[in-house]
Amino acid sequence: MGVNLKDIVVRLDAHEVQRLLAIEMDEDADEAFMYLRDVVAKKVKEALQPH
């Protein structure tokens, strides 16, 4: 069973935006990966779930 891909909008709260900008400023690759996995990928998966 595959995932039906579609366009989505990912909403970040103020804390998530602050964390993203700090990661970018620090050029921290490990933290960037954790952010993508823990925040962005989680939100993408939630958005793709059937409602």
C-alpha positions in Angstrom: 0.0 0.0 0.0 1.6 3.3 -1.1 1.1 6.8 0.0 -0.9 9.1 -2.1 1.2 12.1 -2.6 -0.4 15.6 -2.9 0.6 19.2 -2.5 0.5 20.3 1.1 1.2 23.3 3.3 3.3 22.8 6.4 2.6 25.3 9.2 5.4 26.0 11.6 4.8 27.7 15.0 7.0 30.5 16.2 9.3 28.1 18.2 9.7 25.8 15.1 10.6 28.9 13.0 13.1 30.1 15.6 14.7 26.6 15.8 14.9 26.4 12.0 16.6 29.8 11.7 19.1 28.9 14.5 20.0 25.7 12.7 20.6 27.6 9.4 22.7 30.3 11.2 24.8 27.6 13.0 25.1 25.4 9.8 24.5 22.4 12.1 24.0 19.4 9.8 23.1 17.0 12.6 20.5 19.3 14.1 19.1 20.0 10.6 18.6 16.3 10.0 16.9 15.9 13.4 14.6 18.9 12.7 13.6 17.5 9.3 12.9 14.1 10.8 11.2 15.2 14.0 9.3 18.3 12.8 9.0 18.5 9.0 8.6 14.8 8.2 6.1 14.3 11.0 4.0 17.2 9.8 4.2 15.9 6.2 3.1 12.4 7.2 0.2 13.9 9.2 -0.9 16.0 6.2 -0.9 12.9 4.0 -3.1 10.8 6.3 -6.6 10.3 5.0 -9.2 12.3 6.9 
